[in-house]
Amino acid sequence: MIELYLSFLLMYHGALTMLLGAYGILPPYSGTSHLLANVVGLDLNSHPNPLVTASFSLPFYLGFLSIGLITTSLIVNNIVGKREKRDQRGVAAIFTNDT
C-alpha cells in the first residue's frame, strides 16, 4: 500500500511540474520563491504570485527507502534462484530423474 501511495505521489509531482513547465513556470528545486503567475486554486479563487516552498520531506525519503527495499529483495531472490538451478543446465536437465 505504501508503494502505491509513493508511486501516486511521484506521478502527481511529475504532472504538476510538467503542467507548470508548459506555461513557462519553473518551480524551485529547493527553498522558497514566488511563482510569477495567477493560479486558480481548488477553492476557485485566483491567487496572484503564490509562494511555493520546495524541500525534501518524509515522503521523498520513504520513496527512496521503498525503492531500495524492492531492489534488494529482487537481487537476493535472483542470486538464490541461480544457486538452486545451478546443476540444471543444458539439455541434460530435461532427462534427469530425481528418484
N, C-alpha and C positions, 0 to 999 in steps of 0.2 A: 504494500500500500504506500509505503514511503517512497519507493522508486517511482510509482505512478504520479505522486504529488510533485516530486522533484522534476520529473520529465515535463509535467504540465507547466511548472514554474519556468523552466528553461524555454519552452515553446512560447509562453506568454512574453517573456523578456525579449526573445528574438523578434516576435511580431511587433512589439511596441517599438523597438529600435528601428526596424525596417519602415514602419509607418512614419515615424518621426523623420527618418532619413529621406523618405520620399518628398517631404515638404522642405527639405534643406535644413533641418534642425538636428544637431548632433548633441545628444545628452552627454554630460560629463562622465568620465570613467571613474573619477574619484573626486571627493569634495562636494561643494555646493555651488550652484550657479543658477542664473535666471534663463529660462527659455524665452527667446525673443519671438513670441507668438501669442496669439489669443487661443486659449484652449477651452473647449466646451466640455464640462465635466459630466459625470453621470447624473448630477442633480439638474442638468440642463442650464446651468449658469455659465456665463463666459468669464474666464479667469485670465486677465491680461498679464503677461510676463510672469508665469508661476515660478516659484522657487523649487528647484529639483535637487535632491541630495542623493549622491551615489556613494555606496560603501559596500564592503564585503561583510555580510552578516551571517547568521547561523545557517540559513538555507543554502548559501553558497558553499560553506564548508561541509555541510551534510551531503550535498551533491557529490563533492569530491570523495568523501568517505564511502558513499554507496557505490560509486564507480570503481573505487579501489577494491572494495569487498567482492564485487561481482567479478572483476578481472582476476583477482587472486583465486577465487573458487574455480573459475574456468581453467586457469593454468594448472592448478593442483589436480583437478579431475582429468585433464589431458595427460599429465605425467603418470598418474595412477593407471589410467586406461592403457597407455603404451606399455607399461610394465606387465600388465595382466595378459596382453596379447602378444608378448614378445616371441613366444615359441609357436605361434600360429601364423607363420609367414609362408607365403608361396602356395603352390598347388597342393603340397603335402597336407596342409591343414584340412582340406576337404575330405581326405580319405583316412584321417586318424580316427581311432576308436578309443574312448576313454575307459573301457571296461577292463 
